[in-house]
Amino acid sequence: IQVLGSGCPTCKKLHELTVKAVEELGLNEQVEYITDVSKIIEMDVMSSPVLAIDGKPVMVGFLPDIEKIKSLITEAKQ
């Protein structure tokens, strides 16, 4: 699971919420925080923050609540 962003407060908050969501779901997943713009471009997305699971963007450009993050992770892991 990766959070990609510029390092702005919104991106940092998404990373914090994603780490918390993974803990609440009881998953043994690492949450990477990537600020390398070339990685964002490689995913072919033009806005941040980005929540990516298994290298695929599942949420782009906004900060959802923790329940939405948990549902995105759960759906992607099925």
Secondary structure as UniProt FT lines:
FT   STRAND          2..4
FT   HELIX           9..25
FT   STRAND          32..34
FT   HELIX           37..42
FT   TURN            43..44
FT   STRAND          50..53
FT   TURN            54..55
FT   STRAND          56..60
FT   HELIX           66..76
//
